[in-house]
């Protein structure tokens, strides 16, 4: 395998030898130390073999004194491949220029990869880096990562750590987000724990204070659950910081009216396409916005980043397709309206319950009401209903349904 690679790098020739005395040619090769291989006899006076490029030229000069005919069957290897471009000066100049651009372009940043972020978006991080001079086309070797880290962390307080590692023409941005500390509890302020909403107590744990209800008790919004005032026989009333966890079953009833006639899209069949090239941050369009026309349309964008030999280039081809449509009234069945209404109510229910607990079960019903459908969602949940309020505050003023 290694010999084949070396021979192809040096160049090899497969020749056909025709002579009445083939043994003289073989003796000549041995005398001049000309290596040949893959020999195949075609007849008593003809055979084929392979030689490297240098030995082929030496053999061609040596057999001029013999009654011998050499025919080149195939030329293989790098020298012969490059020799085809000997007279194509424009192509050689283009290859040279392309190689130079690839070599010098590898010292610049043409692509970014961001890892480790969840709350902070990639766009926000890349904009902060661009304000520090790190963007597409930046010379990657001269980056001062410590200075970049200090400035970006000041701009984005949600980040705890950031680093930029450049490998070739790609920059790998790794970040760690800051873990938000819980809000401190002022243990010096006397508070009570009251019910945030109506429910059936499942479990109550008083970490500081006196329990006022037991599991299995139904409570209303604003009712006292854990008292911050403790009566003792020795010192009388003692004021505490009422803290604890109260888990309860809660119920929700949500309703919405869904229309039975909606406006739906009907595509007209007209489509228009636009093309553009994005060089770094500059965009060159091949169509005018005025050519799109007026009306309603869906815009579908396809982006293809160009690459060369696996290396990403700062060139992106953008294809935009505009599909025109008209809105027409359409009848919606009661089942479809109920399904859409249930999805809307479920999303709203999760915004109410998810910060405090989970949804256990739901039941959706519907009935006609005028020109629409009244959809009602009844849900049972398990959630934390305790809310701390100062002792000298009326809990009913802040209680909500």
N, C-alpha and C positions, 0 to 999 in steps of 0.2 A: 504493500500500500504506500509506504514512504517512497519507494523507488518510482512509482507511478506519478506521485505528486512532483518529485524532483524532475522527472522527465518532461512533464507538462509545463513546468516552469521554465525549463531550458529550451523546450521545443523539440518535437520528435516528428519523424517523417516515415510513412509507410511506403516502401518502394517495390516495384516489380522488376526483377532482373531477368533478362533474356540473353542467353549466350550459349554457343555450342559446347563450351567447356565451363560449366558452372563451378567446378572445383577450383579453377584458377581464381575466380572472384573470392571464394571462401578463403583460399590460401593468402590472397592479397589482404583481406581483412585481418587475418591472424598476424601477418607479418607487420602490418602497420598499426596493430593494436586498436582496431576499430570494432567497438562492441555492437552486436546486433542481437535481436530477440524476436519471438513470435514468428519463427520461420515456418513457412508452409510451401510444400512443393506442389506446383500446378502441372508440371510435366517434367520430362527428363532434361529439358533445356530451360526451364523457367521456374522461378520461385519468388515468393514475397517475404519480406521481413521488415522490421522496424529498426531505425537508428536515430540517435539524437541528431540535432540540427548540425552540429559541428562535424561529426563523423560522416554525415551524408555529403557535406561539401567536400571533405577530404577524399571520400570514395569516388565522387563524381570526377575529380581531377585525376585520380589514379587509373580509372578504367578507360581513359582516352586512348591508351596504347593497346587495349584489348579489343577484340571483336565482341563488344558487349553493348547492350541497350538498357538504360535505366529509365523507368517510367514512374513518376510520382503518383501514387494512388490517393494519398490523403496527407495533409499537413495539419498537425495538431499542436496546441500549446499556446502559451501567452505571447511569445515573439511574433508568431504568424497572425494572431488575432489583432495585435496592435499594429502590425505592418499594413493591415487593410486601410488604416486611417492615415497613411503616410502622406497621401496627396490631398486629403480632405482637411485643409487648413482651418476652415471655419469650425468644423466639428472638433478638431483638436483644441482650438482656442476656447470653445464652449466647455469642453471637458476640463480643461485647465482652470477656467474661471469657476466652474461649478465646484471643483475640488478645493480651490482656494476659499470659496464662500463657505463650504462645509467646514473647512478647517477653522477659519476665523470665526464663523458663526457659532461654533461649539463653545466659545468663550462667553457667549451672551445668553441671557435667559429668554426663552421663547414660550415656556409653558409653566403653569403652576399647579401644584397638588396640595390641597389643604386637608389635614387630618387632625382628629382629636376634638373638633368643635361640635357642639349640640345646640346650645342656645344662640350663640353668635354665628351669623351666616358667613358663608365664604365671601360674599360680595363686600361685607363690612370689613373683613380682615384684609382683603386685597386692596380696598380703597385706602385703608390706613397705611399699608405698605407702599402704595403708590405715592402717597403724600410724603413718605420718607425717601423717595427716589428709587424704590424697588418696583419695577414694572417690566412689561415686555420690552426687550431690547436693552436691558440694563447689563452692564459688564459684570459678570458673576464673580470674578476673582477678587474684585476690589470691595466686596461687601463687608461692612463693619457690623457684624451680627449683634454685638453687645450694644452699640448705639441704637440699632434698629429696635432691639427688644425694649430698651428703656423708653423710647418715644412711643412705641405702639401700646405698651402697657398703660401709659398715661392717657392715651386717647381712648382705649377700650378698657374700662375698669373691670369688666366681667372676666377678663383674662388674667390668669395667674402667672403664666409662663408662655413664651413663644420663642421659636428658633427657626432659622432659615438655612437649610442645607442645599447646596447647589451641586448637582451631579450632571455633568455635561451641559446640555442646554435646558434642563428642567430644574426648577426650584421646588424643593419639598418643604412646605410650611407645616410645622408641628406645633400645636397649641395645647394648653391645659387650662380649663375654665375654673374660675374661682367658685368654691363651694360656699353658698350663702349661709351665714351664721343665723341661727334662729333668733327671733326677736327676744331680747332679755325680759324676764318677768320682774316687775318691781315688787319684791316680797315685803316691802315696808308699807305698801298701801293696802288697807283693809278692803277686801272684796268679797262678794257673794258670787256663787255660780247659779245662774238661772237658766231656764229652758229657752233655747233659741226658737223652738217651734213646738207644736203639739206632738205628743208621742207616747209610746208605752215603754217604760223603763225595762231594759234587759239586764244591764249591769251598771253599777255605780261604784266608783273608787274615789274616796276622798283622801288626797295626799296632805291636805292641811285644811282644817275646818270640820264641821259637823254635818253628817248626812241627814237630810230632812225627809227623804223618800226612800222607799225600798223597791227592789226589783219586782216587777209585776204591777206597778202603780202607773195609772194614766195621769199625765201632766199636761197642762196647757202652757202656751207661750208666755214667758215672763214669770212662771211659777218658780219659787225658791227650791233649789235642789241641794246645794251645799252651802251652809251658813258660815259666815266669817265671824260670828259671835258665839262664843262658847260660855255657858253658865257653869260655874264651879261653886262648890259649897264653901271653899276656903277664902278665895279672893274675889268672888262674885263674877261678873261678866268679864270675859277676856276677848279682846279683838284679835282676829287672826287674818291671814291672807288665804281666803277661800280658793283652793285649787283642787282639781280632780278631773276625772274622766267619766263621762256619762254616755252610755251607749243605749240607744232606744230604737224601737220600730216606729217608722213614720209613714204617712200616706200622703200621696199627692193626687190631685185631680186637675188635669190640664185640658183645655179645649181650644179648638180653632175651627174656623169655617173655611172649607176648601171649595173653590168654584168648580162647576161641572163643565164649563166651557172655557178653554184656554187658547192662547195663541201659540201655534206650533210653526216650526220652520218647514218651508217647502222649497227645496233647491230648484232653481230655474235651469240648471244645466250649463250656465255660463261660468266659465273659469278663466282667470288670467294669472299669468305667472311672471314673477320678477326675479332677477338674479343680481347678485352683488358680490364683491370681494372685499374682505376685511383684512387690511394689512396692519397688524398690531392693533392700534386704536382708531385707525382711519378707515373709513368705509367708502368704496367706490360703487355707485349704483349704475346698473345698465338699463334702468327704466325710470320714467318720470312719474311722480305721484299723480299728476293730472291724468295720466293714461289709465288709471285704475277706474275712474268714474265714480259715480255716486250710487248710493243704495246700501242695503244691508249685505254683509258678507262675513264669512269665517276666514280667518287668516291662519294658514298652516305654514310653519317655518321649519325648514330642515337645514341643519348646519353640518358641514363636513370640513374638518381640519385637514389640511394637506400635510403630508409627511414625505420624507425622502430617505430611503434606506432605514426606515424605522425611526428616524429623528423627526419630531414634530416641527413644522415650519410655522412662522407667525402669519400664516395666510389661511383664512377660512372662507370657504365657498358657501354662500347663503342662497337658498332657493325658497321663495315665498309664493305660496299658492293662495289665490283669493277665490273662494267659492261663494257665489251670490245666491241669496235666498229671499223669499217673501214670507211674511207672516200671514197665516190664514187661521180663522177660527176652527177649532176642532172640539168635538164632544169627548168628554172623559167619562169612563164608566165609574160607577160607584166604588168598585173594588180598587181601581187605580187611584181615585181621589183619596180613599181611606188609607191606602198604602203610603201615598205621599204625605198626607197629614200625620200619620203615625211616625214617619221618619223625622218630620220637623219637630214634633212634640218630644220625641226621644232625644234629639240633640239638645233641646232646651232643658229637658229633665236632667241630663248629665251635667249641664253647666250649673245646676242648682245643687246636685247631690255629690258629685265627684270630689269637691274639696273636703267633704266631711265623711263620706262613707260610700256604700255601693247600693245598686238597685237589685232587689231580690226578685221581684216578679212584676209583670205588667199585664194589663188587659185593655184592649182597644175596642171601642164601640163607635157606631156612627148612626146618624139618622138624617133624613132630609129636613132642611130648614130653608124655606124660600127657594131661591135659585141655586143654593149651594148645599153642601153636605157638612153637617156639624160632626166633627171627629173629637171624641173624648178619650183621653188616656188616663187610666187609673193605675197607680204604681205603689208598690210597697217597698220600702227601703230600710236599711240598717245604717244608722249614721250617728255621729257625735253631735249631741244637741246642747251640751253645756256651753255657757258663755259667761265669762267673768265680767262683773260690773262693780263699780265702787259701792260700798255699803250705803252711802248717803245719796244714792241716785235711785230714782223710781225706775225699776226694771221694765215696767210696761211702756215707758216712753220710747225705748229702743227695740222692743220686741217686734218681730215681723212674722207674717204667716208663712 
